[in-house]
Amino acid sequence: MNAQALRMVLERFRLGQVEFARMVGVSARTVGRWLADEAEPIPGPVEAYIRVFEGASQQLREMEIAMAKIGMSQFRDGMYRVSMTGAQGFGIAVLVFDAGRVTGADQGGVLYDGFYEFQLSTNRTVAKLRVTVPPGTYLVTGVTPPKGAMFDIVVEIPGGSMPVQTKVQTPFGQVDAEIHFVRDMPKAA
């Protein structure tokens, strides 16, 4: 892709250099250099992003552009560590967010499975999880369900830089959670 082709993409979608830079994770100055043919060639991943962006639904393109214009970024897929504190204890879980799905577990064997979506209007990612507690597992809320338990929770993850803090209501009490990004998911070989 050359400067003229990039300029056409920006004009077609009414994108400024700052917004496009946010979308592809570079500085506005770098985009300016690409447009002036002063920089190295436009990298392959940026070209690939443009192809995916052009092929995306209009709704998805509009959401991506809106987030770039106001400087927000969508929750990033990957692996997260969740530090949990309840009325009677502390625990750690690992959750994987990947293409709208969530799965994970904590050190007590509690399982977390569900879905998530980004809500542009609130700059939050909302995860709806089914929590499966094995029999006899001590929870950070101080409860030990003798026969185990299964319940649904909603986790609202505020936008912004990591770590983020949120509160989660469970049938056994409130849990304070601190969410840390750990790593991206490995690419397929």
PyMOL commands that set and color helices and strands:
alter all, ss='L'
color gray80, all
select helices_A, chain A and resi 3-12+17-24+28-35+44-55+58-69
alter helices_A, ss='H'
color red, helices_A
select strands_A, chain A and resi 78-86+89-98+101-106+111-119+124-133+149-158+164-170+173-183
alter strands_A, ss='S'
color yellow, strands_A
deselect
rebuild
show_as cartoon
